[in-house]
Amino acid sequence: MKLPWSGKVVIVTGGGGGIGEAVSARFASGGAAVIVADLDGAKAERVAAQIRTAGGRAMALAADVSSEADVRKMVGDTLEAYSRIDVLVNNAAVCPQARLTDLSLAQWNEVMTSNLTSVFLMCREVIPFMLKTGGGTIVNVSSVHALATLEGYSAYAASKAGIVALTKAVALDYAKTNIRVNAVLPGAVWTPMLEASVSRLDTPREDIMRQWNEAQPIGRVGQPKEIASVVLFAASPDNSFMTGAVLVADGGMTADL
């Protein structure tokens, strides 16, 4: 039986852990060749090695997606290895927590370049090659912070809201060329990013996790594999009429007053 992603080539940025790792594994199990891209090359190689051990195809690439040169090299290396790019998942992000007046300009710029400019750079580099091969799909991982946020997330929320607006604009730019672009907005998901935010607090981890779980209408935080399912739905060729869409997967968080 032919696997659903057989013959497809997928780039996943921030693929070395959390949601990116789950997305990479799901595409690979569906038959795709996956480029696991991450700022931390060792983390990317760990995920790629796991995929290969499971019988899938994967290549790890260390890259700073906020760097034009790194993005260009990553895409070039992908094309050299596989000659095409069918799906791009822009997932890489950073999330410092600080009130606006406590942010330096350098910190603000780091968040914007890592989270938002990276999406621009990746899309700009990949789309010309998708056009040459008849189309493709792009999934940008934003956040519920694009819709509603918390104290201490000004830069992160602004960058994630920018991803939503950029997604819609790029979707319209290429709507008639068989390139679809959609955004996925996860809520609270148990990832290394969430783990790091918990570890910085004085409250015991078990108490914080109980609070996090109780704060979700669904009764728990999400798991990376659950967000991966939404990403694959957004990218699927069966989902051919959806572009410029915003898919929220947050356990009911943004529906709660």
C-alpha positions as CSV (number, residue, x, y, z in Angstrom):
1,M,0.0,0.0,0.0
2,K,1.3,3.4,-1.0
3,L,1.9,5.7,2.0
4,P,0.2,9.1,1.9
5,W,3.4,11.1,1.8
6,S,5.4,8.7,-0.4
7,G,7.7,10.6,-2.7
8,K,7.2,13.9,-1.0
9,V,10.0,16.1,0.5
10,V,9.3,18.0,3.7
11,I,11.3,20.6,5.5
12,V,10.5,21.1,9.2
13,T,12.3,24.0,11.0
14,G,12.7,23.7,14.7
15,G,12.6,20.0,14.1
16,G,14.9,19.1,16.9
17,G,12.3,18.8,19.6
18,G,8.7,19.3,20.8
19,I,6.2,20.0,18.0
20,G,8.8,20.0,15.3
21,E,10.0,16.5,16.3
22,A,6.5,15.2,16.3
23,V,5.8,16.7,12.9
24,S,9.0,15.3,11.5
25,A,8.2,11.8,12.8
26,R,4.6,11.9,11.4
27,F,5.6,12.9,7.9
28,A,8.4,10.3,7.9
29,S,6.1,7.5,9.0
30,G,3.8,8.6,6.1
31,G,6.6,8.0,3.6
32,A,8.1,11.5,3.2
33,A,11.7,12.3,3.1
34,V,12.1,14.8,6.0
35,I,14.7,17.5,6.4
36,V,15.0,18.1,10.1
37,A,16.3,21.6,10.5
38,D,17.3,23.1,13.8
39,L,19.7,25.7,15.3
40,D,21.1,22.8,17.4
41,G,22.5,20.4,14.9
42,A,22.9,17.6,17.5
43,K,19.2,17.8,18.3
44,A,18.3,17.7,14.6
45,E,20.6,14.7,14.1
46,R,19.0,12.9,17.0
47,V,15.5,13.2,15.5
48,A,16.7,12.3,12.0
49,A,18.5,9.2,13.4
50,Q,15.4,8.1,15.1
51,I,13.5,8.4,11.9
52,R,16.1,6.4,10.0
53,T,16.2,3.7,12.7
54,A,12.4,3.4,12.3
55,G,12.9,2.8,8.5
56,G,12.1,6.3,7.3
57,R,14.2,8.9,5.3
58,A,15.5,11.9,7.1
59,M,18.4,14.4,6.9
60,A,19.5,16.7,9.6
61,L,20.6,20.2,8.9
62,A,21.9,22.8,11.4
63,A,20.6,26.2,10.4
64,D,19.7,29.6,11.9
65,V,16.5,30.3,10.1
66,S,16.8,34.0,10.9
67,S,19.9,34.1,8.8
68,E,19.4,34.7,5.0
69,A,22.7,32.8,4.3
70,D,21.7,29.8,6.4
71,V,18.2,29.6,4.9
72,R,19.7,29.7,1.4
73,K,22.2,27.0,2.2
74,M,19.5,24.8,3.8
75,V,17.2,25.0,0.8
76,G,20.2,24.4,-1.5
77,D,21.3,21.3,0.4
78,T,17.7,20.0,0.4
79,L,17.4,20.4,-3.4
80,E,20.8,18.8,-3.9
81,A,19.8,15.8,-1.9
82,Y,16.2,15.4,-3.1
83,S,15.6,17.7,-6.1
84,R,12.3,19.0,-4.8
85,I,10.4,20.5,-1.8
86,D,6.7,19.7,-1.5
87,V,6.0,20.8,2.1
88,L,7.5,23.5,4.3
89,V,6.6,23.6,8.0
90,N,7.9,26.8,9.7
91,N,8.0,25.9,13.3
92,A,11.2,27.4,14.8
93,A,10.6,29.9,17.6
94,V,12.0,31.5,20.7
95,C,9.9,32.7,23.6
96,P,11.6,35.0,26.2
97,Q,9.2,36.2,28.9
98,A,9.6,39.9,29.9
99,R,7.5,42.9,30.2
100,L,7.8,45.4,27.4
101,T,9.9,47.9,29.3
102,D,12.3,45.2,30.4
103,L,13.0,44.2,26.8
104,S,16.1,45.5,25.1
105,L,16.0,46.3,21.4
106,A,18.3,43.4,20.8
107,Q,16.0,41.0,22.6
108,W,13.0,42.3,20.7
109,N,14.8,42.0,17.4
110,E,15.9,38.4,18.3
111,V,12.3,37.4,18.8
112,M,11.1,39.1,15.6
113,T,13.9,37.6,13.4
114,S,13.7,34.1,14.9
115,N,9.9,33.8,14.9
116,L,8.7,36.1,12.0
117,T,11.5,37.1,9.7
118,S,12.4,33.4,9.6
119,V,9.0,32.6,8.1
120,F,9.5,35.3,5.4
121,L,13.0,34.0,4.6
122,M,11.9,30.4,4.3
123,C,8.9,31.1,2.2
124,R,10.7,33.5,-0.1
125,E,13.5,30.9,-0.6
126,V,11.2,27.8,-1.0
127,I,8.3,29.2,-3.1
128,P,10.2,29.6,-6.4
129,F,11.1,25.9,-6.3
130,M,7.6,24.9,-5.5
131,L,6.4,27.0,-8.5
132,K,8.8,25.1,-10.8
133,T,7.4,21.7,-9.7
134,G,3.8,22.6,-9.8
135,G,3.0,23.7,-6.3
136,G,3.3,22.7,-2.7
137,T,2.0,23.5,0.8
138,I,3.3,25.7,3.6
139,V,2.2,25.4,7.2
140,N,3.3,28.2,9.6
141,V,3.2,27.3,13.3
142,S,2.0,30.4,15.1
143,S,0.4,30.4,18.6
144,V,-2.8,31.3,20.5
145,H,-0.7,34.3,21.7
146,A,-1.6,35.7,18.2
147,L,-5.2,36.0,19.5
148,A,-5.0,36.6,23.2
149,T,-1.9,36.7,25.4
150,L,-0.5,37.0,28.9
151,E,1.7,39.4,30.9
152,G,5.3,39.2,29.8
153,Y,4.7,38.0,26.2
154,S,4.7,41.3,24.2
155,A,7.4,40.4,21.8
156,Y,6.3,36.7,21.4
157,A,2.7,37.7,20.9
158,A,3.5,40.3,18.3
159,S,5.7,37.9,16.4
160,K,3.1,35.2,16.4
161,A,0.3,37.6,15.3
162,G,2.6,38.7,12.5
163,I,2.8,35.1,11.3
164,V,-0.9,34.9,11.0
165,A,-1.1,38.1,8.9
166,L,1.9,37.0,6.8
167,T,0.3,33.6,6.2
168,K,-2.9,35.2,4.8
169,A,-0.9,37.6,2.6
170,V,1.4,34.8,1.2
171,A,-1.7,32.6,0.6
172,L,-3.3,35.3,-1.5
173,D,0.0,36.0,-3.4
174,Y,0.1,32.3,-4.6
175,A,-3.5,31.1,-4.4
176,K,-3.7,30.6,-8.2
177,T,-0.4,28.7,-8.4
178,N,-1.3,25.5,-6.5
179,I,0.6,26.7,-3.4
180,R,-1.5,26.7,-0.2
181,V,-0.4,28.4,3.0
182,N,-2.1,27.9,6.3
183,A,-1.3,28.7,10.0
184,V,-1.7,26.4,13.0
185,L,-2.1,28.1,16.4
186,P,-1.3,25.7,19.3
187,G,-2.3,26.5,22.9
188,A,-0.4,25.1,25.9
189,V,1.6,22.1,24.7
190,W,4.1,20.1,26.7
191,T,7.3,20.9,24.8
192,P,10.9,21.8,25.9
193,M,9.8,25.5,25.6
194,L,7.0,25.0,28.2
195,E,9.3,22.8,30.3
196,A,11.9,25.6,30.4
197,S,9.4,28.2,31.5
198,V,8.3,25.9,34.3
199,S,11.9,25.2,35.4
200,R,12.5,28.9,35.9
201,L,9.8,29.2,38.6
202,D,10.1,28.6,42.3
203,T,6.9,26.6,42.6
204,P,7.4,22.8,42.4
205,R,7.0,21.4,38.9
206,E,4.2,19.0,39.9
207,D,2.2,22.0,41.3
208,I,2.7,24.1,38.2
209,M,1.7,21.2,35.9
210,R,-1.5,20.7,37.9
211,Q,-2.2,24.4,37.6
212,W,-1.5,24.3,33.8
213,N,-3.8,21.3,33.4
214,E,-6.6,22.7,35.4
215,A,-6.4,26.0,33.5
216,Q,-7.2,24.3,30.2
217,P,-10.9,23.8,29.4
218,I,-10.1,20.3,28.1
219,G,-8.5,19.5,31.5
220,R,-4.9,19.1,30.4
221,V,-2.2,20.6,28.3
222,G,-1.7,19.3,24.8
223,Q,0.9,16.9,23.4
224,P,3.2,17.6,20.4
225,K,1.7,14.7,18.5
226,E,-1.8,16.3,18.7
227,I,-0.5,19.5,17.1
228,A,1.4,17.3,14.5
229,S,-2.0,15.9,13.5
230,V,-3.3,19.4,12.8
231,V,-0.2,20.3,10.8
232,L,-0.5,17.2,8.6
233,F,-4.2,18.0,8.1
234,A,-3.3,21.5,6.9
235,A,-0.6,20.2,4.6
236,S,-2.6,17.3,3.2
237,P,-3.5,17.3,-0.5
238,D,-6.9,16.0,0.5
239,N,-7.3,19.5,2.1
240,S,-7.0,21.2,-1.2
241,F,-9.6,24.0,-0.8
242,M,-8.0,25.5,2.4
243,T,-5.6,28.3,2.1
244,G,-5.0,31.4,4.2
245,A,-6.7,29.6,7.1
246,V,-6.0,29.8,10.8
247,L,-6.4,26.5,12.6
248,V,-6.6,26.8,16.4
249,A,-5.7,23.7,18.5
250,D,-5.8,24.9,22.1
251,G,-8.0,22.6,24.1
252,G,-10.7,25.3,24.2
253,M,-8.4,28.0,25.7
254,T,-9.4,30.9,23.5
255,A,-13.1,29.9,23.7
256,D,-13.1,30.4,27.5
257,L,-14.2,33.7,29.1
